[in-house]
Amino acid sequence: MKRVVIASGNPGKLGELTQLLEPLGMDPLAQSIFNVGEIEEPYTTFVENALAKARNASAKSGLPAIADDSGLCVATLDGRPGVDSAYFAGREGGRAERDRRNNELLVESLRDAKDRSAFYYCVLVLVDSANDPCPVIADGTWHGEITLQPRGTRGFGYDSHFLLPWRGLTAAELHAEEKNRVSHRARAMDALEAKLAALQAHTDR
């Protein structure tokens, strides 16, 4: 199995990415094993932030690395919180506290909105080395709408407010197995797998 470092300190992302990578024949390792910490994400696009995280983890671990940058984009809010999803309501406090405040701000921002449509977006970047000139990049989206009342105890981030109308459930009400089949992260991983298969087929010619 190919060892690959997951460039994230988010327990939710680590769990989901581990479950998605293992069936691809990869041995995913948390970056914390190599004492790699979180880095600043100063860019205005998901792909630039993901690339920076992947290169940093690869440089410090000496192994291939994969990074996820993802967030919630709300139409009425002009795409916000977007790349600032993790810090929508500020950087103070731990992850659980930030999630609580982020969701409170989201609900308050949409309380009088008629259109609460939104989508989760995820971009994955895989690098073979820190200076890999040809990173493999894939993305995925997951459309839904925001419910003002939280529902469900699974998931993380905005999941308890992200309603899937076609399913009648929020992301936080889905079992992990179902979420890992239909989420933005799952769709990005499917696209990544397809790109890797295409690259391997080209190499085998």
C-alpha positions as a printed Julia matrix, in Angstrom:
205×3 Matrix{Float64}:
   0.0    0.0     0.0
   1.19   3.49   -0.79
   1.73   5.58    2.32
   0.25   9.06    2.1
   0.07  11.8     4.71
  -3.26  13.5     5.3
  -2.5   17.2     5.64
  -5.13  18.06    8.24
  -5.53  18.29   11.98
  -9.34  18.22   11.78
 -10.52  14.94   13.36
 -13.66  14.88   11.2
 -11.72  15.26    7.97
  -9.1   12.74    9.1
 -11.76  10.13    9.76
 -13.58  10.65    6.48
 -10.45  10.82    4.35
  -9.02   7.7     5.98
 -12.19   5.76    5.15
 -12.15   7.06    1.57
  -8.43   6.46    0.91
  -8.07   2.92    2.25
 -10.2    1.31   -0.5
  -7.87   2.94   -3.05
  -4.95   0.89   -1.76
  -3.44   3.74    0.23
  -2.12   3.73    3.79
  -3.24   7.13    5.13
  -1.26   8.65    7.99
  -2.16  11.68   10.07
   0.3   14.56    9.71
   0.52  14.76   13.5
   2.56  11.52   13.44
   5.32  13.58   11.83
   4.79  16.58   14.12
   3.3   18.58   11.27
   0.97  21.27   12.56
  -1.7   23.4    10.95
  -0.48  26.19    8.69
  -1.99  29.51    7.69
  -4.47  29.42    4.81
  -4.16  32.94    3.42
  -5.47  32.34   -0.08
  -8.85  33.25   -1.52
  -9.37  29.93   -3.34
  -9.77  26.41   -2.02
  -7.23  24.97   -4.44
  -4.43  27.33   -3.4
  -4.98  26.57    0.28
  -5.1   22.81   -0.35
  -1.91  22.92   -2.39
  -0.08  24.84    0.34
  -1.16  22.31    2.97
  -0.2   19.31    0.84
   3.26  20.7     0.01
   3.9   21.56    3.66
   2.97  18.07    4.9
   5.04  16.4     2.2
   8.07  18.59    2.89
   8.03  17.82    6.6
   7.22  14.1     6.33
   9.19  13.19    3.22
   6.14  11.3     1.92
   3.39  11.91   -0.61
   0.62  14.02    0.9
  -3.02  14.74    0.27
  -4.83  17.86    1.41
  -8.48  18.77    1.51
  -9.74  22.31    1.53
 -13.47  22.57    1.76
 -16.26  24.79    2.93
 -19.85  25.87    2.79
 -20.97  28.3     0.09
 -24.33  30.04    0.54
 -25.93  31.76   -2.44
 -27.63  34.57   -0.49
 -24.33  35.35    1.26
 -22.47  35.72   -2.06
 -20.7   32.4    -1.55
 -19.67  32.98    2.05
 -18.43  31.6     4.31
 -16.47  29.82    1.54
 -12.75  29.5     2.24
 -13.37  31.14    5.62
 -15.82  28.43    6.72
 -13.68  27.26    9.64
 -13.33  30.81   10.98
 -16.58  32.43    9.84
 -17.24  33.82   13.33
 -13.61  34.39   14.3
 -10.56  32.44   15.35
 -11.04  32.48   19.1
 -11.55  29.24   21.02
 -11.15  25.58   20.21
 -12.67  23.73   17.26
 -15.96  22.87   19.01
 -16.41  26.45   20.22
 -15.68  27.85   16.76
 -18.16  25.42   15.18
 -20.85  26.56   17.6
 -20.26  30.24   16.89
 -20.0   29.63   13.14
 -23.38  27.94   13.09
 -24.94  30.68   15.22
 -23.67  33.34   12.81
 -24.87  31.32    9.81
 -28.38  31.01   11.25
 -28.52  34.68   12.18
 -27.33  35.71    8.71
 -30.08  33.67    7.05
 -32.94  34.18    9.49
 -34.85  36.51    7.15
 -33.6   35.05    3.86
 -36.05  33.52    1.4
 -33.31  31.65   -0.43
 -31.28  29.37    1.83
 -29.76  27.21   -0.9
 -26.15  26.25   -0.31
 -23.52  23.76   -1.3
 -20.51  22.16    0.25
 -17.39  22.29   -1.92
 -14.24  20.2    -1.58
 -10.98  20.23   -3.48
  -8.38  17.5    -3.0
  -4.73  17.93   -3.9
  -2.32  14.98   -4.02
   1.43  15.57   -4.34
   4.18  12.95   -4.65
   6.7   15.34   -3.14
   6.87  18.86   -1.78
   8.03  20.2    -5.13
   5.8   18.03   -7.32
   5.24  20.14  -10.47
   2.16  18.14  -11.46
  -0.15  17.75   -8.44
  -3.31  15.77   -8.99
  -6.31  18.0    -8.29
  -9.96  16.99   -8.06
 -13.09  18.58   -6.67
 -16.67  17.82   -5.75
 -19.85  19.65   -4.72
 -22.83  18.65   -2.57
 -25.98  20.74   -2.9
 -28.61  21.33   -0.24
 -30.1   24.13    1.8
 -29.67  25.58    5.26
 -32.17  24.77    7.99
 -32.33  27.21   10.89
 -32.93  24.45   13.41
 -30.01  22.05   13.96
 -30.75  18.37   13.43
 -28.54  15.35   14.07
 -25.46  14.62   16.14
 -23.14  13.08   13.56
 -20.72  14.88   11.27
 -19.0   18.15   12.07
 -18.83  21.78   11.02
 -22.13  22.93    9.53
 -23.55  19.42    9.04
 -26.43  19.8    11.5
 -27.75  22.77    9.49
 -27.07  21.36    6.0
 -30.36  19.86    4.86
 -30.66  17.48    1.92
 -34.22  18.08    0.64
 -34.21  14.96   -1.55
 -33.3   12.88    1.51
 -35.25  14.73    4.17
 -32.24  14.62    6.48
 -29.35  16.86    7.42
 -25.77  15.77    6.86
 -25.52  15.25   10.62
 -28.37  12.72   10.48
 -26.68  10.52    7.88
 -24.73   7.44    8.89
 -21.04   7.72    8.05
 -21.32   5.06    5.35
 -23.99   7.0     3.47
 -22.27  10.34    3.89
 -19.07   8.84    2.49
 -20.96   7.81   -0.63
 -22.68  11.1    -1.44
 -20.79  14.01    0.17
 -18.66  16.65   -1.52
 -15.59  14.89   -0.13
 -16.7   11.53   -1.51
 -17.36  13.04   -4.93
 -13.96  14.73   -4.96
 -12.36  11.41   -4.03
 -14.2    9.66   -6.87
 -12.86  12.28   -9.28
  -9.35  11.88   -7.84
  -9.52   8.11   -8.23
 -10.56   8.51  -11.87
  -7.66  10.86  -12.54
  -5.17   8.49  -10.9
  -6.53   5.58  -12.94
  -6.16   7.6   -16.13
  -2.59   8.52  -15.25
  -1.75   4.89  -14.49
  -3.28   3.73  -17.78
  -1.18   6.28  -19.65
   1.95   5.11  -17.81
   1.23   1.46  -18.63
   1.06   2.1   -22.36
